[in-house]
Amino acid sequence: MRRWRRGSSEDSKQQQKTTFQVRPDDSLDEILEIAWLLDEEGDPRVEELLLRAGDNAEDLLQTATEAGWIAVAANEFAMMPTGRERAREIIRRHRLAETLLTEILELDNQTAETDACRFEHILSPEATESICTLLGHPPTCPHGKPIPRGSCCKKFKKELSPLVTPLNELSPGEVARIVFITPKSHARLDRLASLGIVPGSDIRLHQKQPTCVLKIGQTDVAIDSTVAGEIFVKRV
């Protein structure tokens, strides 16, 4: 959630180095993003919002209230519809970028977080939907936080071939890594976990009918095809 703008300075060898500075519009997005996160946490305290926003927080909050994005009453804030929608798009871009960078490009968490903070400001709506489609419309980010739905999630666009697909769309013999699971119940999720079927696990599909049989490590596991449709994987 840090913001950068590219600049330059000379080192002792007179070589150009890259530095980054906060842009004003990014700072306004920052306070909206923090407000969204605090709202998720159920903590609408203005004090906490200002603390997390850092430098110029009071000026940023004033600008956001004047724009009609955030309302403040006593010691609490509330997000207005226009502010919530803007924050929603920022959060959506950030969490999709995190998922792409960690699950597909396999970058470390720190690098993915830094780059996701940049992408959340530059991705166009079209690029955002394409990334979401490539990822198979993931419901959560790598940290388990919900990714706001987009129009592509409702339309189930098929213009791009998703990199992440349901397990039951694999062909027998294919190897894949589990990216995320969307079970109908927590009990089902616990059952799958007890079988070793968790995000990050590598599996090989043996058969699809009448039930899906897959190998995890040295163990063969049979699951219902409906359940297999709730397990999303990336071919490896």
TIVODO-97413 format. One record per residue (C-alpha): x, y, z. Coordinates in steps of 0.5 Angstrom, whole numbers. Each point is the difference from the previous one (the first is absolute). Layout:
{px: X	py: Y	pz: Z}
...
This chain:
{px: 0	py: 0	pz: 0}
{px: 6	py: 5	pz: -1}
{px: 0	py: 4	pz: -6}
{px: 6	py: 2	pz: -4}
{px: 1	py: 5	pz: -6}
{px: 7	py: -1	pz: -4}
{px: 5	py: 5	pz: 1}
{px: 8	py: 0	pz: -1}
{px: 6	py: 1	pz: 4}
{px: 8	py: -1	pz: -1}
{px: 4	py: -5	pz: 4}
{px: 7	py: 1	pz: 1}
{px: 2	py: -3	pz: -7}
{px: -5	py: 5	pz: -3}
{px: -5	py: -5	pz: -2}
{px: -7	py: 1	pz: 0}
{px: -4	py: -3	pz: 5}
{px: -8	py: -1	pz: 1}
{px: -4	py: 3	pz: 6}
{px: -7	py: 0	pz: 1}
{px: -4	py: 6	pz: 3}
{px: -8	py: 0	pz: 2}
{px: -4	py: 3	pz: -5}
{px: -6	py: 4	pz: 2}
{px: -6	py: -4	pz: -3}
{px: 4	py: -6	pz: 3}
{px: -1	py: 3	pz: 7}
{px: -7	py: 1	pz: -1}
{px: -1	py: -7	pz: -2}
{px: 4	py: -2	pz: 5}
{px: -5	py: 2	pz: 6}
{px: -6	py: -3	pz: -4}
{px: 4	py: -6	pz: 0}
{px: 2	py: 0	pz: 8}
{px: -8	py: 2	pz: 1}
{px: -2	py: -6	pz: -4}
{px: 5	py: -5	pz: 4}
{px: -3	py: 3	pz: 7}
{px: -7	py: 0	pz: -2}
{px: 2	py: -8	pz: -2}
{px: 3	py: 0	pz: 7}
{px: -6	py: 3	pz: 3}
{px: 4	py: 6	pz: 3}
{px: -3	py: 6	pz: -3}
{px: 4	py: 5	pz: 5}
{px: 3	py: 6	pz: -3}
{px: 6	py: 0	pz: 5}
{px: 2	py: -7	pz: -3}
{px: -1	py: 3	pz: -7}
{px: 4	py: 6	pz: 1}
{px: 6	py: -5	pz: 3}
{px: 0	py: -4	pz: -6}
{px: 0	py: 5	pz: -5}
{px: 6	py: 3	pz: 3}
{px: 3	py: 7	pz: -3}
{px: -5	py: 5	pz: -2}
{px: -6	py: -5	pz: 2}
{px: -4	py: 6	pz: 3}
{px: 0	py: 4	pz: -7}
{px: -1	py: -7	pz: -4}
{px: -6	py: -1	pz: 5}
{px: -3	py: 7	pz: -1}
{px: 1	py: -1	pz: -8}
{px: -4	py: -6	pz: 1}
{px: -6	py: 3	pz: 4}
{px: 0	py: 6	pz: -5}
{px: -1	py: -5	pz: -6}
{px: -5	py: -4	pz: 3}
{px: 4	py: -6	pz: 1}
{px: 0	py: -1	pz: 8}
{px: -5	py: 3	pz: 5}
{px: 3	py: 2	pz: 7}
{px: -4	py: 0	pz: 6}
{px: 3	py: 1	pz: 7}
{px: 5	py: -5	pz: 0}
{px: -2	py: -5	pz: -5}
{px: 0	py: 0	pz: -8}
{px: -5	py: -3	pz: -5}
{px: 2	py: -1	pz: -7}
{px: -5	py: 3	pz: -5}
{px: -3	py: -3	pz: -6}
{px: 5	py: 3	pz: -5}
{px: 6	py: -1	pz: 5}
{px: -2	py: -7	pz: 1}
{px: 0	py: -2	pz: -8}
{px: 7	py: 4	pz: -1}
{px: 3	py: -4	pz: 6}
{px: -3	py: -7	pz: -2}
{px: 3	py: 1	pz: -7}
{px: 7	py: 2	pz: 3}
{px: -1	py: -7	pz: 5}
{px: -2	py: -4	pz: -6}
{px: 6	py: 2	pz: -4}
{px: 5	py: -1	pz: 6}
{px: -3	py: -7	pz: 2}
{px: 0	py: -2	pz: -8}
{px: 7	py: 2	pz: -1}
{px: 2	py: -3	pz: 7}
{px: -3	py: -7	pz: -3}
{px: 3	py: 1	pz: -7}
{px: 7	py: 1	pz: 3}
{px: 0	py: -5	pz: 6}
{px: -4	py: -6	pz: -3}
{px: 2	py: 1	pz: -8}
{px: 7	py: 3	pz: 0}
{px: 2	py: -3	pz: 7}
{px: 3	py: 7	pz: 2}
{px: 2	py: 0	pz: 8}
{px: -6	py: 4	pz: 4}
{px: 4	py: 6	pz: 1}
{px: 2	py: 1	pz: -7}
{px: -7	py: -2	pz: -2}
{px: -3	py: 5	pz: 5}
{px: 4	py: 6	pz: -2}
{px: -1	py: -1	pz: -7}
{px: -8	py: -1	pz: 1}
{px: 0	py: 7	pz: 3}
{px: 3	py: 3	pz: -6}
{px: -5	py: -4	pz: -5}
{px: -6	py: 2	pz: 4}
{px: 1	py: 7	pz: -3}
{px: 1	py: -2	pz: -7}
{px: -4	py: -6	pz: -2}
{px: -6	py: 2	pz: -5}
{px: -7	py: -3	pz: 1}
{px: 2	py: -4	pz: -6}
{px: 6	py: -3	pz: 3}
{px: -3	py: -1	pz: 7}
{px: -5	py: -4	pz: -3}
{px: 5	py: -4	pz: -5}
{px: 4	py: -2	pz: 6}
{px: -6	py: -2	pz: 4}
{px: -2	py: -4	pz: -5}
{px: 7	py: -3	pz: -1}
{px: 0	py: -2	pz: 7}
{px: -7	py: -3	pz: 0}
{px: -4	py: 5	pz: 4}
{px: 4	py: -1	pz: 7}
{px: -5	py: 1	pz: 6}
{px: 6	py: 2	pz: 4}
{px: 7	py: 3	pz: 0}
{px: 6	py: -4	pz: 3}
{px: -1	py: 2	pz: 6}
{px: -7	py: -2	pz: 1}
{px: -4	py: 6	pz: -1}
{px: -6	py: 1	pz: -5}
{px: 2	py: 3	pz: -7}
{px: -6	py: 4	pz: -2}
{px: -4	py: -3	pz: -6}
{px: 0	py: 3	pz: -7}
{px: -4	py: 0	pz: -6}
{px: 4	py: -5	pz: -3}
{px: -2	py: -5	pz: 6}
{px: -7	py: 1	pz: -1}
{px: 1	py: -1	pz: -8}
{px: 5	py: -6	pz: 1}
{px: 4	py: 3	pz: -6}
{px: 3	py: -5	pz: -4}
{px: 4	py: 4	pz: -5}
{px: 6	py: -2	pz: 4}
{px: 2	py: -7	pz: 2}
{px: 1	py: 0	pz: 7}
{px: 7	py: -1	pz: 3}
{px: -4	py: -3	pz: 7}
{px: -6	py: -5	pz: -2}
{px: -4	py: -5	pz: 4}
{px: 3	py: -7	pz: 2}
{px: -5	py: -3	pz: -4}
{px: 2	py: 3	pz: -7}
{px: 7	py: -3	pz: 0}
{px: 1	py: -6	pz: -4}
{px: 2	py: -7	pz: 3}
{px: 8	py: 0	pz: 1}
{px: 0	py: 8	pz: 1}
{px: 4	py: 3	pz: 6}
{px: -2	py: 6	pz: 3}
{px: 1	py: 4	pz: 6}
{px: -6	py: 2	pz: 5}
{px: -1	py: 8	pz: 0}
{px: -7	py: 1	pz: 4}
{px: -6	py: -4	pz: 2}
{px: -7	py: 2	pz: 0}
{px: -4	py: -5	pz: 4}
{px: -7	py: 0	pz: 1}
{px: 1	py: 0	pz: 8}
{px: 6	py: 0	pz: 5}
{px: -2	py: -7	pz: 2}
{px: 2	py: -2	pz: -7}
{px: 6	py: 5	pz: 0}
{px: 3	py: -4	pz: 6}
{px: -2	py: -7	pz: -3}
{px: 5	py: 2	pz: -6}
{px: 5	py: 3	pz: 4}
{px: 0	py: -7	pz: 4}
{px: 2	py: -3	pz: -6}
{px: 5	py: 5	pz: -2}
{px: -4	py: 3	pz: -5}
{px: 3	py: 8	pz: 2}
{px: 2	py: 5	pz: -4}
{px: 7	py: -1	pz: -2}
{px: 0	py: -7	pz: -1}
{px: 2	py: -4	pz: -6}
{px: -5	py: -5	pz: -3}
{px: 0	py: -5	pz: -6}
{px: -7	py: -1	pz: -3}
{px: -1	py: -8	pz: -1}
{px: -7	py: 0	pz: -2}
{px: -6	py: 4	pz: -1}
{px: -6	py: -5	pz: 0}
{px: -4	py: -3	pz: 4}
{px: 4	py: 4	pz: 5}
{px: 6	py: 5	pz: 0}
{px: 6	py: -4	pz: 2}
{px: 7	py: 4	pz: 1}
{px: 6	py: -2	pz: 3}
{px: 3	py: 5	pz: 6}
{px: 7	py: -2	pz: 2}
{px: 0	py: -7	pz: 0}
{px: -8	py: -1	pz: 2}
{px: -5	py: -1	pz: -5}
{px: -7	py: 4	pz: 2}
{px: -7	py: -1	pz: -3}
{px: -4	py: 6	pz: 0}
{px: -7	py: 2	pz: -3}
{px: 0	py: 3	pz: -7}
{px: -4	py: 6	pz: 3}
{px: 5	py: 1	pz: 6}
{px: 5	py: 0	pz: -6}
{px: -3	py: 6	pz: -3}
{px: 1	py: 4	pz: 6}
{px: 8	py: -1	pz: 0}
{px: 3	py: 5	pz: -5}
{px: 7	py: -2	pz: -2}
{px: 6	py: 2	pz: -4}
{px: 3	py: -5	pz: -5}
{px: 8	py: -1	pz: 1}
